[in-house]
Amino acid sequence: MNFRGASRANASSGMGVADHSKNTFIELQRKKVHRYVIFKIEEKKMEVVVEKTGEPAESYEDFAASLPDNDCRYAVYDFDFVTSENCQKSKIFFIAWSPSTSRIRAKVLYATSKERFRRELNGIHYDIQATDPTEMDLEVIRDRAN
């Protein structure tokens, strides 16, 4: 559903989510065709859209390097790991990336739209809010998953 006529001042209820965004998440979750998906808010449309996807063979470092240094994004990352019992597991992380160097307007827009977008993505295991790379480095992900 798209709320194009909604007031920009009410971004939390006026934000739409592109069907492609939901479908791309489902591809990551069920079909494992993506290692990660990075989403951005298309401000003119007031809609969350897919900016980039990562191939299954891409690393966590590839994912982290794909996030902009000075702008906000939402991302999902499919983390594969082996438990202490030697079982292969996978956990999906939702990351709200809001670097301190991004514009205040972008921070507010992403913060007020996060819950609305997050509700569209069923099957997320963990949420991380990160303002710098250390808050979402691989050790943080690994610790949360185990």
VENTATA-V61595 format. One record per run of one state. SS is the DSSP state (2 for helix, 1 for strand, 0 for the rest). FROM is the first residue (numbers start at 1). TO is the last residue. If there is no record, write none. Layout:
ss->SS from->FROM to->TO
ss->SS from->FROM to->TO
//
This chain:
ss->0 from->1 to->7
ss->2 from->8 to->14
ss->0 from->15 to->15
ss->1 from->16 to->17
ss->0 from->18 to->18
ss->2 from->19 to->31
ss->0 from->32 to->35
ss->1 from->36 to->42
ss->0 from->43 to->46
ss->1 from->47 to->54
ss->0 from->55 to->59
ss->2 from->60 to->66
ss->0 from->67 to->72
ss->1 from->73 to->82
ss->0 from->83 to->87
ss->1 from->88 to->97
ss->0 from->98 to->103
ss->2 from->104 to->118
ss->0 from->119 to->125
ss->1 from->126 to->130
ss->0 from->131 to->132
ss->2 from->133 to->136
ss->0 from->137 to->137
ss->2 from->138 to->145
ss->0 from->146 to->146
//
